[in-house]
Amino acid sequence: MDQITIEGLEVFYHVGVPKTERAKAQRLLISLTLETPFERAQATDDLNETIDYSAIAIGLTEFGKGRSWQLIERLANDIAQWILSEFKPLRVTVEIKKFIIPNTQHVAVKLTREP
């Protein structure tokens, strides 16, 4: 299956179990893999025949405004559902990296969803 990948999109969302952690937006990195056929886009060279990855990136920078999550697992699922609803890939994989635990590079969750 053909894929579009966005790697390491930096966003700032309010996320964390303790209220003190959610009080300030924290840096997260979001990576996405969207599975969608490319045949029509390749034949027509028309953006309307594929997924507009720029629109996804812009949308994700706004996605967290006015919202908060306790768990990045829930956030990843919410992002997957938004992408499936708005952009209609056959499958989406969402990975979120969070930089909260000392002496680690990051903590991450990764999930795959289909419509």
Backbone as a printed PyTorch tensor [residue, N CA C, xyz], in Angstrom:
tensor([[[  0.8440,  -1.1900,   0.0000],
         [  0.0000,   0.0000,   0.0000],
         [  0.8780,   1.2380,   0.0000]],

        [[  0.4570,   2.2370,  -0.7190],
         [  1.1640,   3.5140,  -0.7680],
         [  1.0130,   4.2360,   0.5740]],

        [[  2.0370,   5.0240,   0.9190],
         [  2.0300,   5.6880,   2.2180],
         [  2.5160,   7.1250,   2.1190]],

        [[  1.9240,   7.9560,   2.9430],
         [  2.4160,   9.3140,   3.1920],
         [  2.8820,   9.3200,   4.6430]],

        [[  4.0650,   9.8580,   4.8710],
         [  4.6260,   9.8910,   6.2170],
         [  4.9510,  11.3240,   6.6180]],

        [[  4.5630,  11.6800,   7.8210],
         [  4.9810,  12.9360,   8.4480],
         [  5.7620,  12.5230,   9.6830]],

        [[  7.0100,  12.9430,   9.7890],
         [  7.8750,  12.5310,  10.8990],
         [  8.2050,  13.7030,  11.8090]],

        [[  7.9240,  13.5450,  13.0830],
         [  8.4100,  14.4790,  14.0890],
         [  7.8210,  15.8790,  14.0120]],

        [[  6.5220,  15.9790,  13.7450],
         [  5.8740,  17.2930,  13.7510],
         [  5.8300,  17.8050,  15.1910]],

        [[  6.4320,  18.9420,  15.4420],
         [  6.4840,  19.5070,  16.7830],
         [  5.2060,  20.2850,  17.0800]],

        [[  4.5520,  19.9110,  18.1820],
         [  3.3540,  20.6040,  18.6490],
         [  3.5070,  20.8550,  20.1390]],

        [[  2.6700,  21.7260,  20.6670],
         [  2.6630,  22.0190,  22.0960],
         [  1.2270,  21.8710,  22.5950]],

        [[  0.9840,  20.7960,  23.3560],
         [ -0.3440,  20.4740,  23.8660],
         [ -0.2870,  20.3470,  25.3870]],

        [[ -1.4440,  20.5230,  25.9890],
         [ -1.6030,  20.3090,  27.4290],
         [ -1.9380,  18.8320,  27.6390]],

        [[ -0.9950,  18.0990,  28.1910],
         [ -1.1830,  16.6650,  28.3820],
         [ -0.4270,  16.2110,  29.6250]],

        [[ -1.0330,  15.3140,  30.3850],
         [ -0.3920,  14.7660,  31.5700],
         [ -1.4280,  14.4100,  32.6180]],

        [[ -1.1050,  13.4440,  33.4400],
         [ -2.0520,  13.0090,  34.4650],
         [ -2.1970,  14.0610,  35.5650]],

        [[ -1.1180,  14.5430,  36.1760],
         [ -1.3240,  15.5680,  37.2010],
         [ -1.7100,  16.9160,  36.5720]],

        [[ -2.5820,  17.6320,  37.2470],
         [ -2.9870,  18.9590,  36.7510],
         [ -1.7840,  19.8730,  36.5670]],

        [[ -0.8000,  19.7420,  37.4310],
         [  0.3810,  20.5880,  37.3190],
         [  1.1200,  20.3460,  36.0110]],

        [[  1.1120,  19.0990,  35.5490],
         [  1.7740,  18.7890,  34.2750],
         [  0.9670,  19.3390,  33.0920]],

        [[ -0.3480,  19.2930,  33.1980],
         [ -1.2190,  19.8040,  32.1240],
         [ -1.3110,  21.3230,  32.1150]],

        [[ -0.8830,  21.9660,  33.1900],
         [ -1.0520,  23.4160,  33.3190],
         [ -0.3460,  24.1910,  32.2110]],

        [[  0.7640,  23.6790,  31.7570],
         [  1.5420,  24.3530,  30.7190],
         [  1.6650,  23.4160,  29.5160]],

        [[  1.4720,  23.9700,  28.3240],
         [  1.6230,  23.1560,  27.1100],
         [  3.0490,  22.6270,  27.0400]],

        [[  3.1700,  21.3730,  26.6860],
         [  4.4950,  20.7750,  26.5810],
         [  4.7600,  20.2910,  25.1570]],

        [[  6.0250,  20.2330,  24.8480],
         [  6.4740,  19.8290,  23.5270],
         [  6.2330,  18.3400,  23.3230]],

        [[  5.6090,  18.0250,  22.1830],
         [  5.4070,  16.6560,  21.7440],
         [  5.8670,  16.5590,  20.2960]],

        [[  6.2740,  15.3780,  19.8760],
         [  6.5580,  15.1220,  18.4720],
         [  5.5590,  14.0850,  17.9820]],

        [[  4.8950,  14.4120,  16.8910],
         [  3.9040,  13.5230,  16.3040],
         [  4.4210,  13.0160,  14.9660]],

        [[  4.3500,  11.7100,  14.7850],
         [  4.6840,  11.0990,  13.4990],
         [  3.4630,  10.3310,  13.0170]],

        [[  3.2120,  10.4060,  11.7170],
         [  2.0450,   9.7850,  11.1160],
         [  2.4450,   8.9880,   9.8920]],

        [[  1.7680,   7.8740,   9.6910],
         [  1.8340,   7.1460,   8.4360],
         [  0.4030,   6.9680,   7.9700]],

        [[  0.1120,   7.4780,   6.7780],
         [ -1.2240,   7.3900,   6.2020],
         [ -1.1600,   6.4870,   4.9850]],

        [[ -1.9720,   5.4590,   4.9750],
         [ -2.0110,   4.5550,   3.8370],
         [ -3.1740,   4.9520,   2.9350]],

        [[ -2.8320,   5.2070,   1.6800],
         [ -3.8190,   5.6420,   0.6930],
         [ -3.2790,   5.3140,  -0.6940]],

        [[ -4.1180,   4.9190,  -1.6090],
         [ -3.6140,   4.6170,  -2.9590],
         [ -3.2180,   5.9000,  -3.6960]],

        [[ -2.1500,   5.8330,  -4.4510],
         [ -1.6370,   6.9920,  -5.1950],
         [ -2.0020,   6.9870,  -6.6760]],

        [[ -2.6190,   5.9450,  -7.1850],
         [ -2.7960,   5.7950,  -8.6270],
         [ -3.4440,   7.0210,  -9.2830]],

        [[ -4.5490,   7.5010,  -8.7270],
         [ -5.2410,   8.6390,  -9.3580],
         [ -4.4210,   9.9210,  -9.2570]],

        [[ -3.7610,  10.1240,  -8.1350],
         [ -2.9120,  11.3100,  -7.9910],
         [ -1.7340,  11.2590,  -8.9680]],

        [[ -1.1680,  10.0910,  -9.1450],
         [ -0.0530,   9.9450, -10.0830],
         [ -0.5070,  10.2130, -11.5120]],

        [[ -1.7040,   9.7610, -11.8440],
         [ -2.2010,   9.9320, -13.2100],
         [ -2.6010,  11.3680, -13.5130]],

        [[ -3.1220,  12.0600, -12.5040],
         [ -3.6730,  13.4070, -12.7530],
         [ -2.7740,  14.5390, -12.2800]],

        [[ -1.8210,  14.2300, -11.3820],
         [ -0.9770,  15.2490, -10.7640],
         [ -1.8320,  16.2940, -10.0380]],

        [[ -2.9260,  15.8150,  -9.4230],
         [ -3.9140,  16.6860,  -8.7810],
         [ -3.9330,  16.4130,  -7.2810]],

        [[ -3.7100,  17.4470,  -6.4810],
         [ -3.7020,  17.3320,  -5.0300],
         [ -5.0280,  16.7830,  -4.4980]],

        [[ -6.1210,  17.0740,  -5.1650],
         [ -7.4290,  16.5880,  -4.7200],
         [ -7.5680,  15.0730,  -4.8040]],

        [[ -6.6450,  14.4230,  -5.4740],
         [ -6.6850,  12.9630,  -5.6260],
         [ -5.7960,  12.2380,  -4.6150]],

        [[ -5.2710,  12.9810,  -3.6520],
         [ -4.4320,  12.3830,  -2.6130],
         [ -4.7510,  13.0700,  -1.2960]],

        [[ -3.9300,  12.8570,  -0.2990],
         [ -4.1200,  13.4770,   1.0110],
         [ -3.1910,  14.6740,   1.1210]],

        [[ -3.7450,  15.7930,   1.5000],
         [ -2.9850,  17.0380,   1.6430],
         [ -2.2480,  17.0160,   2.9830]],

        [[ -1.0000,  16.5720,   2.9650],
         [ -0.2470,  16.4470,   4.2080],
         [  0.0370,  17.7960,   4.8410]],

        [[  0.0930,  18.8490,   4.0540],
         [  0.2700,  20.1860,   4.6190],
         [ -0.9490,  20.5720,   5.4620]],

        [[ -2.1290,  20.2490,   4.9890],
         [ -3.3570,  20.5460,   5.7430],
         [ -3.3780,  19.7700,   7.0600]],

        [[ -2.8720,  18.5460,   7.0470],
         [ -2.7930,  17.7740,   8.2860],
         [ -1.8420,  18.4420,   9.2670]],

        [[ -0.6710,  18.8290,   8.7970],
         [  0.3230,  19.4670,   9.6680],
         [ -0.2220,  20.7630,  10.2620]],

        [[ -0.8560,  21.5730,   9.4370],
         [ -1.4440,  22.8220,   9.9310],
         [ -2.5550,  22.5170,  10.9240]],

        [[ -3.3930,  21.5420,  10.5940],
         [ -4.4770,  21.1730,  11.4900],
         [ -3.9880,  20.6780,  12.8400]],

        [[ -2.9060,  19.9150,  12.8440],
         [ -2.3850,  19.4060,  14.1100],
         [ -1.7680,  20.5000,  14.9690]],

        [[ -1.2410,  21.5400,  14.3700],
         [ -0.7200,  22.6350,  15.1960],
         [ -1.8600,  23.3380,  15.9340]],

        [[ -3.0600,  23.3000,  15.3660],
         [ -4.2340,  23.9090,  15.9900],
         [ -5.0350,  22.9170,  16.8400]],

        [[ -4.8280,  21.6400,  16.6560],
         [ -5.6460,  20.5810,  17.2560],
         [ -5.7290,  20.6800,  18.7770]],

        [[ -4.6500,  21.0730,  19.4100],
         [ -4.6100,  21.1050,  20.8690],
         [ -5.1010,  22.3850,  21.5080]],

        [[ -5.4200,  23.3900,  20.7190],
         [ -5.8430,  24.6700,  21.2920],
         [ -7.1530,  24.5190,  22.0460]],

        [[ -7.1320,  24.9470,  23.3150],
         [ -8.3190,  24.8890,  24.1490],
         [ -8.6770,  23.5010,  24.6450]],

        [[ -7.7760,  22.5420,  24.4730],
         [ -8.0400,  21.1690,  24.8660],
         [ -6.9170,  20.6520,  25.7610]],

        [[ -7.2070,  19.5900,  26.4930],
         [ -6.1600,  18.9190,  27.2690],
         [ -6.4960,  17.4390,  27.3700]],

        [[ -5.4820,  16.6590,  27.5960],
         [ -5.5930,  15.2090,  27.7360],
         [ -4.7640,  14.7770,  28.9220]],

        [[ -5.2210,  13.7570,  29.6130],
         [ -4.3970,  13.1650,  30.6600],
         [ -3.3870,  12.1980,  30.0400]],

        [[ -3.8420,  11.3860,  29.0980],
         [ -3.0030,  10.3220,  28.5420],
         [ -2.6640,  10.5770,  27.0790]],

        [[ -1.4160,  10.3160,  26.7050],
         [ -1.0620,  10.4320,  25.2980],
         [ -1.7040,   9.3020,  24.4880]],

        [[ -2.0960,   8.2280,  25.1430],
         [ -2.8290,   7.1730,  24.4490],
         [ -4.1680,   7.7070,  23.9180]],

        [[ -4.8560,   8.4710,  24.7400],
         [ -6.1290,   9.0760,  24.3250],
         [ -5.8900,  10.1180,  23.2330]],

        [[ -4.8640,  10.9210,  23.4020],
         [ -4.5230,  11.9310,  22.4020],
         [ -4.2350,  11.2660,  21.0550]],

        [[ -3.4520,  10.2030,  21.0500],
         [ -3.1290,   9.5100,  19.7990],
         [ -4.3990,   8.9970,  19.1210]],

        [[ -5.3070,   8.4440,  19.9010],
         [ -6.5650,   7.9540,  19.3360],
         [ -7.4070,   9.1110,  18.7880]],

        [[ -7.4700,  10.2180,  19.5050],
         [ -8.2290,  11.3830,  19.0270],
         [ -7.6630,  11.9060,  17.7050]],

        [[ -6.3470,  11.9470,  17.5990],
         [ -5.7120,  12.3870,  16.3520],
         [ -6.0450,  11.4090,  15.2220]],

        [[ -5.9350,  10.1140,  15.4950],
         [ -6.2340,   9.1070,  14.4720],
         [ -7.6750,   9.2530,  13.9880]],

        [[ -8.6120,   9.4240,  14.9070],
         [-10.0210,   9.5510,  14.5220],
         [-10.2540,  10.8170,  13.7030]],

        [[ -9.6020,  11.9100,  14.0610],
         [ -9.7210,  13.1620,  13.3000],
         [ -9.1980,  12.9760,  11.8750]],

        [[ -8.0490,  12.3470,  11.7400],
         [ -7.4600,  12.1330,  10.4090],
         [ -8.3450,  11.2110,   9.5780]],

        [[ -8.8250,  10.1240,  10.1750],
         [ -9.7100,   9.2160,   9.4370],
         [-10.9720,   9.9280,   8.9680]],

        [[-11.5230,  10.7640,   9.8160],
         [-12.7590,  11.4770,   9.4860],
         [-12.5530,  12.5590,   8.4310]],

        [[-11.4920,  13.3250,   8.5710],
         [-11.2740,  14.4890,   7.7000],
         [-10.5530,  14.1730,   6.3960]],

        [[ -9.6360,  13.2060,   6.4100],
         [ -8.7470,  12.9910,   5.2680],
         [ -8.9270,  11.6370,   4.5870]],

        [[ -9.6560,  10.7410,   5.2180],
         [-10.0890,   9.4730,   4.6240],
         [ -8.9760,   8.5320,   4.1440]],

        [[ -7.8820,   8.3680,   4.9020],
         [ -6.9310,   7.3290,   4.5060],
         [ -7.5390,   5.9530,   4.7710]],

        [[ -6.9550,   4.9290,   4.1940],
         [ -7.4050,   3.5660,   4.4680],
         [ -6.9610,   3.1070,   5.8520]],

        [[ -5.8460,   3.6640,   6.3200],
         [ -5.2960,   3.3220,   7.6300],
         [ -4.3780,   4.4700,   8.0420]],

        [[ -4.3370,   4.7310,   9.3510],
         [ -3.4240,   5.7390,   9.8760],
         [ -2.7060,   5.1760,  11.0900]],

        [[ -1.4100,   5.4410,  11.1550],
         [ -0.6160,   5.1040,  12.3280],
         [ -0.1330,   6.4160,  12.9310]],

        [[ -0.3470,   6.5540,  14.2310],
         [  0.0270,   7.7700,  14.9560],
         [  1.0310,   7.3860,  16.0330]],

        [[  2.1310,   8.1010,  16.0800],
         [  3.0960,   7.9420,  17.1660],
         [  3.2920,   9.3050,  17.8150]],

        [[  3.2420,   9.3180,  19.1380],
         [  3.4620,  10.5580,  19.8860],
         [  4.6130,  10.3370,  20.8490]],

        [[  5.5770,  11.2520,  20.7970],
         [  6.7170,  11.2170,  21.7100],
         [  6.5760,  12.3640,  22.6990]],

        [[  6.8020,  12.0200,  23.9650],
         [  6.6760,  12.9680,  25.0670],
         [  7.9890,  12.9750,  25.8320]],

        [[  8.4050,  14.1330,  26.2720],
         [  9.7300,  14.2970,  26.8790],
         [  9.5750,  14.6860,  28.3480]],

        [[  9.1460,  13.7320,  29.1630],
         [  8.7860,  14.0500,  30.5340],
         [  9.6040,  13.2960,  31.5760]],

        [[ 10.1070,  12.1230,  31.2580],
         [ 10.8210,  11.3160,  32.2440],
         [ 12.3140,  11.6290,  32.1750]],

        [[ 12.9010,  12.0310,  33.2900],
         [ 14.3370,  12.3220,  33.3010],
         [ 15.1590,  11.0990,  32.8790]],

        [[ 16.2730,  11.3720,  32.2780],
         [ 17.2410,  10.3520,  31.8650],
         [ 16.7150,   9.4120,  30.7860]],

        [[ 15.7100,   9.8520,  30.0300],
         [ 15.2360,   9.1040,  28.8770],
         [ 15.1850,  10.0430,  27.6850]],

        [[ 15.2990,   9.4910,  26.4940],
         [ 15.1220,  10.3220,  25.3030],
         [ 13.6830,  10.7680,  25.1830]],

        [[ 12.7600,   9.8200,  25.3690],
         [ 11.3390,  10.1260,  25.2920],
         [ 10.5240,   8.9100,  25.7180]],

        [[  9.2560,   9.1650,  25.9320],
         [  8.2570,   8.1110,  26.0900],
         [  7.3680,   8.2300,  24.8690]],

        [[  6.9230,   7.0990,  24.3200],
         [  6.1100,   7.1590,  23.1050],
         [  4.9660,   6.1680,  23.1700]],

        [[  3.8860,   6.5300,  22.4750],
         [  2.8160,   5.5870,  22.1950],
         [  2.6380,   5.5600,  20.6890]],

        [[  2.2070,   4.4190,  20.2010],
         [  1.9960,   4.2560,  18.7540],
         [  0.7710,   3.3790,  18.5650]],

        [[ -0.1300,   3.8280,  17.7030],
         [ -1.3180,   3.0410,  17.4220],
         [ -1.6830,   3.1490,  15.9520]],

        [[ -2.4190,   2.1560,  15.4910],
         [ -2.8970,   2.1160,  14.1010],
         [ -4.4040,   1.9650,  14.1390]],

        [[ -5.0830,   2.7680,  13.3160],
         [ -6.5420,   2.7200,  13.2530],
         [ -7.0010,   2.6990,  11.7930]],

        [[ -8.1490,   2.0790,  11.5890],
         [ -8.8090,   2.0380,  10.2790],
         [-10.2290,   2.5490,  10.4420]],

        [[-10.8360,   3.0280,   9.3620],
         [-12.2200,   3.5000,   9.4860],
         [-13.1730,   2.3830,   9.8760]]])
